[in-house]
């Protein structure tokens, strides 16, 4: 006699919404965990026509408790994904492991962390947290490339009585969740959208799709620059509530997937968390050869007594190292100010930018205007009747001469000066030229930049 499946379980409802209509097939549906079915549904099928593997923890069976059988079922999904090079979507909703006082559950989670790590950077992994995701499962979800959480979901390593701890809002604010959604339907829609933008694996080309041109030319502020370069309606901002001086998004440019990594001038200088956000995002894009368009407009890295005491330089070094190591196509545009080490890290040609452009009134210099005047032209300030007016005058002179886009171009620091209105055509053309870029780094296990 065959065991009956609960076709209306939350796990199966979510998988039905995730996959194209009628396209998914279950695997291991009769596997038992103790006296009940294993608390997870595993499947393969298609999302927007792309082959994808997925698992959804099943709260209707022992609260989705994780044991060896569930771990083996999920591990099977990862084994298949590694063989075929297809993405994995994990839907997390479990109260935790079977607690029998033994190390069995630890072994189960150890197996899963091994499988997740083995395909990290090989196939895209998206975690949808649609309920409780606690303890070792939280590490599993965070090991994915992108985490999407519903507003009422929980993700935590250990329970906390601190108000808001473990919530989707907290996860978005601390950079764990890339996206949040009102409910299951919205979260799964976002997962499908991401799958559509990502290559199926690290050897595949970036997706190409139909597109509409933007309705307005690129402007100088961040949002209008992104919207003027990207195809209309294609921009998906990620980690929007984390590290506000940094901006990260996926979009398409003339139909091809592109990543935008940018600085947000309204938030002034880049902090340690901003650098961490940008570094992680660029590293993810590099793993799947997604071209990166970097838009720079910032006064530089935050530097004060606090940043020195906390060792923020490690995060800034890591950001520079990620850019230098990344072999994916990279186009940088100075849309405003690029002061000091930020230019070195994110836009310099020796940081492996394939093309570096600057808008006509860009400012590119080792120092901010006021500091440059004091350092270089202190003698010109001496004896001025109105010191404030003289500083302003000299700052403008410095901005228009030594720190100008023209000066940088004449010294070969940027490849070309472009009008903001031409950014889409210039960036699209540059990306097309380096689309078949092939670079091999020196053989090594990995770099050893500070974490």
Buried (B, 14 or more C-beta within 10 A) or exposed (E): EEEEEEEEBBBBBBBBBBBBEEBBEBBBBEBEBEEEBBBBBBBBBBBEEBBBBBBBBBBBBBBBBBBBBBBBBBBBBBBBBBEEBBBBBBBBBBBBBBEEEEEBBEEBBEBBBEBBEBBBBBBBBBBBBBBBBBBBBBBBBBBBBBBBBBBEBBBBBEEEEEEEEBBBBBBBBEBBBBBBBEEBEBBBBBBBBBBBBBBBBBEBEBBEEEBEEBEEBBBBBBBBBBBBBBBEEBBBBBBBBBBBBBBBBBBBBBBBBBBBBBBBBEBBBBBBBBBBBBBBBBBBBBBBBBBBBBBBBBBBBBBEEEBEEEEBBBBBBBBBBBBBBBEBBBBBBBBBBBBBBBBBBBBBBEBBBBBBBBBEBBBBBBBBBEBBBBEEBEEBEEEEEEEEEBBBBBBEBBBEEBBBBBBBBEEEBBBEBBEBEBBBBBBBEBBBEBEEBEEEEEEEEEEEBEE
